[in-house]
Amino acid sequence: MAEIRGDGGGCCPPMDLMRSEPMQLVQVIVPMESAHLTVSYLGDLGLVQFKDLNSEKSPFQRTYAAQIKRCGEMARKIRFFKDQMSKAGVSPKVILDKDIDIDLDDVEVKLGELEAELVEINANNDKLQRSYNELVEYKLVLEKAGEFFASAHRSATAQQSEIESQQVGEDVLETPLLQEEKSVDPTKQVKLGFLTGLVPREKSMVFERILFRATRGNIFIRQSVIEESVVDPNSGEKAEKNVFVVFYSGERAKSKILKICEAFGANRYPFSEELGRQAQMMTEVSGRLAELKTTISAGLDHRKILLETIGDKFEQWNLKVRKEKAIYHTLNMLSLDVTKKCLVGEGWSPLFAAPEIQEALQRAAVDSNSQVGSIFQVLRTKEMPPTFFRTNKFTTAFQEIVDAYGVAKYQEANPTVFTIVTFPFLFAVMFGDWGHGICLLLATMYLILREKKLSSQKLGDIMEMAFGGRYVIFMMSLFSIYTGLIYNEFFSIPYPLFAPSAYECRDASCRHATTIGLIKTRDTYPFGVDPVWHGTRSELPFLNSLKMKMSILLGVAQMNLGIIMSFCNAKFFKSAVNVWFQFVPQMIFLNCLFGYLSVLIIIKWCTGSQADLYHVMIYMFLSPMDDLGENQLFPNQKTVQLTFLFLALVSVPWMLLPKPFILKKQHEARHQGQSYAQLDETDESLQVETTGGSHGHEEFEFSEIFVHQLIHTIEFVLGAVSNTASYLRLWALSLAHSELSSVFYEKVLLMAWGFNNIFILIVGILVFIFATVGVLLVMETLSAFLHALRLHWVEYQNKFYEGDGYKFAPFTFTLLGNEDE
């Protein structure tokens, strides 16, 4: 069994990775005055999973609801600070010493003061920025509308001069009459009013049309396009706008225009038609813009200084608030005793952690100056404990892969021991190329050598996933190099690394014919595939046959491993029913069919027979009494096949029928006075009833048990066939990877080499590298990784372990620094 020490080094006892840690249900009775510090120390220890003893109460009815609400308010302020720092481009300062103790009351007061100051600064800045944007728009209105009025004034002056020149030379007698005709009563003159402002450009045409219709054409509008975008004072966003001037007659038309401007979001600004007044207003606006710009700049500098001050303590405050909130959440899971002077808590902990927990309780009582110490005791229970495997940085990723399929029950065999080897090996079978394996190895070594620096940084989602599985990728790369040497492929190119090829061509054309044109002149190639196979017409049939049969052998071997481990679980839990009516018939069924197929493959390899294994396996079921003829591989093969077929058929009812009736008989026997066995008096281990699947249930539903066994039997029988076929994906992915590498090499690199042009050659090399890295090392790696996951799911789903346990989740502060917790 694999023994691995935990992260604690020498402080922790040796860890057996095959079985989960022995667990015990403990009870702690803590005085109120030391409860907070006790939970804090236990969180630092991270070896107790508390049970919620107040599950019937709502969150608002619990003892520490007010403290949690207080911590939630402080957490809201911290999130507000983080958002403001993110917008200002200020990064929080990383704290190296996380053990600095600060008072929560001081943090609350400081956060309140800083929030009030920051909110006030933001409000003043928003007000100043709005005024600045309004003045910018006002300045544009003065410029554009001023140009329009100046142009109109020049045009009117020119027309007046032209009229006056036409009157020179006319008859003097007619002049009084003409002047009398042109004289108009001042009371009958109509004075036009006007409005100026800005309207969004996308609404300008509709705005003009609505004005025309609302006033029945009794308006005159001019618009001028602003080349650059302006910031809208109301929304604070950039927008393209037009300056407009609307002339109207009458107050009724004015009120309509004002309502339409408000509906279209048009900002209106005052404007004088006097040129002198326009120049004065332009000077005033320009001066106020300069003043506001200086004021806003000073305000932003002050805000940045304040945010940098917050950033210096941000991580420290964040950690403190999150830690306090976690402590009070845990305290709410503890129940008050009848005197309301103590808190009673229950939880699961590993057996080895008892001395450490007791030491933490004593230290908390001393540090809190409590006159009464905490009480620690072990409780007896038939409840199923959680599953806890202590891992290190190497085994953590493999354990998480296994837990993704389902958490093993308490004390069941842990598939992680085998997954450390089988998962990267199955990946390598599909990804066999020692050139690609070296590329993966170099990338992984970078992550491993810089793991201390990278672990303290915030990486992206994909990079975080790759960094967390760096040791998985490391093992995958080593096995890829190994299988690549077996396949004799280096970026799809064969190399005679270990010896020259055992074959030579009879003539120059034999390489393009078949292997019949080859003559064996040396000893067999010592390791892997002979390089002479690559490039011949028979390469694909040869490698297809090799990899397909190898995939079946690997699949049958791994499925047998799963069934053997189910036998180990049955022996560990002393379940004779599972041994005789689950393990034995499953081994017989699997090996009488697919184990027999594996033996035939090996015999065919050893003897060089030309027998058709497809024909043998198909007619073993369809026509078992027929003679095998040329497909016979050994004497009495027909008798052996009939025996295996009979045993496989017998094993199906063997799996289905006896177990439900035996479980029913055992249940009836327990209820006749043998319901409970004597408990072990020692405190060293926790005995858990696991046989029968009842776990303390009073009722026995025979129909439910029988249906469950029927489903399990059908699933195993069909799964044995489909899972064996599933392992053929090893062959398919390996073939696809090899052929894709060959295509990139032949169609990119060799074609570029044939042009005899250095530029084309460099481009071809770059394309080849990009295709190799981008497609093979990323897409093919991901594809092979997912297929390896699928094969392990096939393996562990029903054989290795039941997968319906629950994981040990201790109260700990380890992940408090993660924002995604």
Secondary structure, DSSP 8 states (H G I E B T S, - for coil): --EE--TTGGGS--EESSS---EEEEEEEEEHHHHHHHHHHHHHHT--EE--TTTTS-GGGSTTHHHHHHHHHHHHHHHHHHHHHHHHT------S-TT----HHHHHHHHHHHHHHHHHHHHHHHHHHHHHHHHHHHHHHHHHHHHHHHHHHHHHHHHHHHHHHHHTTS-TTHHHHHHHHH---GGG----EEEEEEEEGGGHHHHHHHHHHHTTT--EEEEEE-SS-EE-TTT-SEE-EEEEEEEE-SHHHHHHHHHHHHHTT-EEE---S-HHHHHHHHHHHHHHHHHHHHHHHHHHHHHHHHHHHHHHHHHHHHHHHHHHHHHHHHHTTSEE-TTSSEEEEEEEEEGGGHHHHHHHHHHHHHHTT-SS--EEEEE---S---B-----TTTHHHHHHHHHH----TT---THHHHHHHHHHHHHHHS--HHHHHHHHHHHHHHHHTHHHHHTS---HHHHHHHHTHHHHHHHHHHHHHHHHHHT-BTTB----SS--SEEESSTTGGGS-GGGEEE-S---SSSS-GGGTTSTTHHHHHHHHHHHHHHHHHHHHHHHHHHHHHHHHHHTT-HHHIIIIIHHHHHHHIIIIIHHHHHHHHHHHHT----HHHHHHHHHH-TTS--GGG--STTHHHHHHHHHHHHHHHHHHHHSHHHHHHHHHHHHHTTT-S-------SS------GGG-TT-S---HHHHHHHHHHHHHHHHHHHHHHHHHTTHHHHHHHHHHHHHHHHIIIIIIHHHHTT-HHHHHHHHHHHHHHIIIIIIIIIHHHHHHHHHHHHHHHIIIII------B-----STTTT-TT-
